[in-house]
Amino acid sequence: MADGLNHHGHHNPTNYGIVSSPHGPETGDDHASFRDQPVRDRDYEEAIFKSLMFPEDSYNKENEYWADMSFWKQVKFNAGVDNQETRKELGQIWAMIKRDPLSPISWYFKNAVLPGAGLGLEG
């Protein structure tokens, strides 16, 4: 095929009644794979897995987990993460206000308030 993928043929499922986690039940239609596997770049893989294994909001620059820090280092780290997220959220709210002054209120009603449940019951 022109999409660069190797599409496997249909076959009879071998595990009737078994739900294979996380992919769901076998249907007989396998996944498509690349014809030519890309060259593995170890630095690229490490960068991807580092962001998954050491998220910025849980580890400091020395790869120290926030719960393993001393009390005052925890306070400083948590305050830094909170301030960073607050700046990001306020920037998004300000961008919404510049486009339409009432858009944060309409966003709240469309996305945070459960339809039909009323105020104060954010989902």
Secondary structure as a PSIPRED ss2 file (coil, helix, strand):
# PSIPRED VFORMAT (PSIPRED V4.0)

   1 M C   1.000  0.000  0.000
   2 A C   1.000  0.000  0.000
   3 D C   1.000  0.000  0.000
   4 G C   1.000  0.000  0.000
   5 L E   0.000  0.000  1.000
   6 N E   0.000  0.000  1.000
   7 H C   1.000  0.000  0.000
   8 H C   1.000  0.000  0.000
   9 G C   1.000  0.000  0.000
  10 H C   1.000  0.000  0.000
  11 H C   1.000  0.000  0.000
  12 N C   1.000  0.000  0.000
  13 P C   1.000  0.000  0.000
  14 T C   1.000  0.000  0.000
  15 N C   1.000  0.000  0.000
  16 Y C   1.000  0.000  0.000
  17 G C   1.000  0.000  0.000
  18 I C   1.000  0.000  0.000
  19 V E   0.000  0.000  1.000
  20 S E   0.000  0.000  1.000
  21 S C   1.000  0.000  0.000
  22 P C   1.000  0.000  0.000
  23 H C   1.000  0.000  0.000
  24 G E   0.000  0.000  1.000
  25 P E   0.000  0.000  1.000
  26 E C   1.000  0.000  0.000
  27 T C   1.000  0.000  0.000
  28 G C   1.000  0.000  0.000
  29 D C   1.000  0.000  0.000
  30 D C   1.000  0.000  0.000
  31 H C   1.000  0.000  0.000
  32 A C   1.000  0.000  0.000
  33 S E   0.000  0.000  1.000
  34 F E   0.000  0.000  1.000
  35 R C   1.000  0.000  0.000
  36 D C   1.000  0.000  0.000
  37 Q C   1.000  0.000  0.000
  38 P C   1.000  0.000  0.000
  39 V C   1.000  0.000  0.000
  40 R C   1.000  0.000  0.000
  41 D C   1.000  0.000  0.000
  42 R H   0.000  1.000  0.000
  43 D H   0.000  1.000  0.000
  44 Y H   0.000  1.000  0.000
  45 E H   0.000  1.000  0.000
  46 E H   0.000  1.000  0.000
  47 A H   0.000  1.000  0.000
  48 I H   0.000  1.000  0.000
  49 F H   0.000  1.000  0.000
  50 K H   0.000  1.000  0.000
  51 S H   0.000  1.000  0.000
  52 L H   0.000  1.000  0.000
  53 M H   0.000  1.000  0.000
  54 F C   1.000  0.000  0.000
  55 P C   1.000  0.000  0.000
  56 E C   1.000  0.000  0.000
  57 D C   1.000  0.000  0.000
  58 S C   1.000  0.000  0.000
  59 Y E   0.000  0.000  1.000
  60 N C   1.000  0.000  0.000
  61 K C   1.000  0.000  0.000
  62 E C   1.000  0.000  0.000
  63 N C   1.000  0.000  0.000
  64 E C   1.000  0.000  0.000
  65 Y E   0.000  0.000  1.000
  66 W H   0.000  1.000  0.000
  67 A H   0.000  1.000  0.000
  68 D H   0.000  1.000  0.000
  69 M C   1.000  0.000  0.000
  70 S C   1.000  0.000  0.000
  71 F H   0.000  1.000  0.000
  72 W H   0.000  1.000  0.000
  73 K H   0.000  1.000  0.000
  74 Q H   0.000  1.000  0.000
  75 V H   0.000  1.000  0.000
  76 K H   0.000  1.000  0.000
  77 F H   0.000  1.000  0.000
  78 N H   0.000  1.000  0.000
  79 A H   0.000  1.000  0.000
  80 G H   0.000  1.000  0.000
  81 V H   0.000  1.000  0.000
  82 D H   0.000  1.000  0.000
  83 N H   0.000  1.000  0.000
  84 Q H   0.000  1.000  0.000
  85 E H   0.000  1.000  0.000
  86 T H   0.000  1.000  0.000
  87 R H   0.000  1.000  0.000
  88 K H   0.000  1.000  0.000
  89 E H   0.000  1.000  0.000
  90 L H   0.000  1.000  0.000
  91 G H   0.000  1.000  0.000
  92 Q H   0.000  1.000  0.000
  93 I H   0.000  1.000  0.000
  94 W H   0.000  1.000  0.000
  95 A H   0.000  1.000  0.000
  96 M H   0.000  1.000  0.000
  97 I H   0.000  1.000  0.000
  98 K H   0.000  1.000  0.000
  99 R H   0.000  1.000  0.000
 100 D C   1.000  0.000  0.000
 101 P C   1.000  0.000  0.000
 102 L C   1.000  0.000  0.000
 103 S H   0.000  1.000  0.000
 104 P H   0.000  1.000  0.000
 105 I H   0.000  1.000  0.000
 106 S H   0.000  1.000  0.000
 107 W H   0.000  1.000  0.000
 108 Y H   0.000  1.000  0.000
 109 F H   0.000  1.000  0.000
 110 K H   0.000  1.000  0.000
 111 N H   0.000  1.000  0.000
 112 A H   0.000  1.000  0.000
 113 V E   0.000  0.000  1.000
 114 L C   1.000  0.000  0.000
 115 P C   1.000  0.000  0.000
 116 G C   1.000  0.000  0.000
 117 A C   1.000  0.000  0.000
 118 G C   1.000  0.000  0.000
 119 L C   1.000  0.000  0.000
 120 G C   1.000  0.000  0.000
 121 L C   1.000  0.000  0.000
 122 E E   0.000  0.000  1.000
 123 G C   1.000  0.000  0.000
